């Protein structure tokens, strides 16, 4: 059952990275849009 527990932790890690990457992309997109508005 150790393998199953490790797999679950790995899955949670990837889900967390996916959410973090989504937030970073969203912030970068907003910054790009605001910089285009000023130009």
C-alpha angles and dihedrals in degrees: 000000000000090000091055092050092050090049091052092051090048091051091050089049092054091046089052092049090048092053092046092049090050091053092048091050091048093051092046090050091051091049091050092050093049091049090051090051092055095050 
